[in-house]
């Protein structure tokens, strides 16, 4: 996929950001959405996001905002008034990971719904974080020492410890238990990468390898320190029999990867690709 110059530059700027606070989460998600829809005007989507902020601010009224009021304002505006949510079907829909489509349809993957929720909450000065919980991206809203963990997919319902334990065990098995590590906030860059990884995996599973390569390209721009992306790109190029591109990507992986755990296997693959490019068996 050949990215529009402006889109490429904006995504590369995210990749260069040294401080997570420099990364505009919703803005970055819109640039990623535009990578798949380069001819769509993003301004109506930006205005809609700000409408969500202003409507939630109006509902909440003047501060201070106690935690129950914050939760009620988010539910009232995002879920009841604008109809944001989802169901199990969204996990099979590739557009459910595109912020523009989610705004159009009001349905999406938990992580994309989470981008919208985080944008609204943080714009109002509320402490909010995305949680990379096994099996489901969740949102945590805080006020002082009080906090609530919410499910973006199910109408921002608050999850109890019993709910979280059941979700965890449904994914990792009956022996799994809740630990503090499961509740560490995700950085903005990691959230954007999770959005694109959802798209990449769906393309690969459907055999849409060219589209998968395009998604990997956007990930390389946003998370340039993730050396494994060059290995993934090389493997996809190899499956497409694009031998020169595969060799270049795999060599770039070897230059970037410090772990060296898979270097021997990659070097062997590069040699096989060189022979294949020469028509040798």
C-alpha positions, 0 to 999 in steps of 0.5 A: 500500500502506498500511503498518502504523503500527509498521512505518512508524515503524520504517522511518522510523527507519532513514531518519533514522539519521545513523550507519550503525552505528545501523542493525540490518541483520537487524532492518531486513530483518525490518521490510521483510519485515513490510511485505509480511507485516504479520500475521506474528509476527516473534519466531520469526524473530528467535529463529532468527537468534540461534540461528544466532549461538549455534550458530556461536559454539559451533562456533567455540569460544573466540577467537581465531578464525583466518580458516579457522575462521571460514569453516568455522564459517559453512559448517558451521552456515549451509550444512550444518546449516541448509541455507541457499543458493540456485540460479539459480531464486531470481532469478525468485522474488519471495519470495526477497527477503523475509527471513521467506520465506528463513528459512522456505525456507532459499533466497533471493537472495544479498543476503538470504542475505548479510544473515543471514551478516553478522548472524552474523559481526558478532554474533561480532565478526568483520569482515564486509562485503557487496560490491556486485559486478556480477551477484552480492552477495558477502560478505567475511570478514576476520581481520587482513591475511587476507580471503576473498570468499564466494558466499552462493548457492553454499554460501559457497564462497571465490572466487579472483581468477580466479573473480571475474574470470570472474563480472565478465566474464560480466556486463560483457563480456570487456574488464572487469577487476577494480578496487579499487572493486568491493570497496568495502563496502556500507553497511547502508542500501544493502544494505536498499535493494538488497533492496527494489529486487529486489522493486520490479523484479520487481513492475514486470516482472510488471506489478504496479504497485500492489505496485511502489508499495508497495515504492517507499514502503518505499524512500522511508522507508529512503532518504529522500535518494534523490530519484529514488524520487519520480520513479519513484513519479510514473511508476508513478502515471501508468501507473495513471492516478492523475493527482493522485498522479503530479503530487504525486510528480513535484513532490516530485521536482523539489523534492528533486533537485539535479542538475536534469538531468531537470527539463525532461522532468519539468515537461513530463510534469507539464503533460501529466498536468494536462491528462489530469486535466482530460480534455484531449487 
